[in-house]
Amino acid sequence: MPLYRTLERIIFDDDVEFDQFTVSPLKGVPKAILKILLNKGRIVEVQTPPLAVLPGWEAKAAALEPLGIENVSQLVDADLDEVAEELDTPVEELRKAALEAQSWMQVEEEGGYDA
């Protein structure tokens, strides 16, 4: 799930609004509208950090890298049941780790559209 930063205040016709510099997945905003907002420079996609740079994540990052999971977005978007099976680790432990990695991103989830 990509994250976006609003570069200006955005108000939709149904009164849903995002303040300037909000970081959000912009849930429920149609892909065509996201593309327009990107092209007009009203939003930018946020690049999440590599897992290897998170404090205490060196070993976890090394274990996830062979599975193609190298940054926070990839981990959050991954099918954690499959990843846990591949790594032979409890899925709850992996979910906890994914939440920890996601906590390093300050993402505003309030407001927006319900998907």
N, C-alpha and C positions, 0 to 999 in steps of 0.2 A: 504494500500500500504506500504509494508515494506521499510525501508530505510537501506542503506548499507554504510559502510565506507571502502574505499579502503585502504589496508595496504601497497600497493606498486603501482607504476604506471602501468596501464593496457592499452595496445594498441591492438585493434582488427584488423583483416585483412583488414577491410574497412577504416582504419585510424581513426576510432573513438577512442578517448583516454580519460582516467580519470586519473588525477594526484593523487599522493599518498595523503592519508588522506582526499580525497573528500567525502562528505556526499551527497548521491544521491539515488533516487529510482531505478536508473539504468534502466530507461524506455526502453523497446524494447529489452532488453537482454533476450534471451529465458531462461525459468526456468531451463532447463537442464544445461545451461552454468552457471547460478547462483549457482546451486548445486555444480558443479565442482569447481568454484572459492571459494565457502565456504569450501569445503572439502580440498582444497589445501592451505587454510589459506591466500588467496589473498584478501578476503573481509570478513567483519563480519557484522551481522545484528545489527543495532542500536536500542537500546531499548528506546522508547520515555517515557517521564516522566508522572507520574500520573497527571491527571488534578487538583487534590486537592492540589498539591504543587505549582501550578502557582499562582503568586500574584493576589489576588482578585477573585480567581476561587472557593473558598470554597462552595458557594451556588450553582454555576453552576455544579460543580462536584457532589454535593449531589443529584441534580435533575437528572443528567445523569446516575448515578450509577445503579439505578434500571433497566435501559434499557441495562445494560451490557457494557456501555461506561465509561471506567475508565482511559484511557490514550489518549494522543494526536493522535496516529495512529488510534485508534478505532473511535475517533470523526471525523477525516478527511475521513476515509473510510466509515462512516455511510451514510445511505440514509437520508439526512437532511430533506427531505419533510416528511418522515415517523416519524422521531424524533420530528419535530415541531408539527405534529398532535398529537402525544402521549403526549407531554408536553403542548399542547394548547398554543403555542407561535408562533409569526410570523416567517416564514422560513427565511426571510431576516435577522432578528435579530440573528437567529441561525447560518446562513452562516457567518455573521460578527464575531460572537464569535469563530467559527471554524478557520477563517483566523487569528484571534488574537492568538489562541492557537498554530496554526501552525507557526506563526511568532517567537515563542520562540525556534523553531528548526532552525538552520542555515543550510538550505538545498540548495545545488547548483543544479539548474535546467538546467543550460546551458550545451550544449554539449550533448553527448549521442545519443541514438536512438530515433526516433519519433515512438511512439506507433501506 
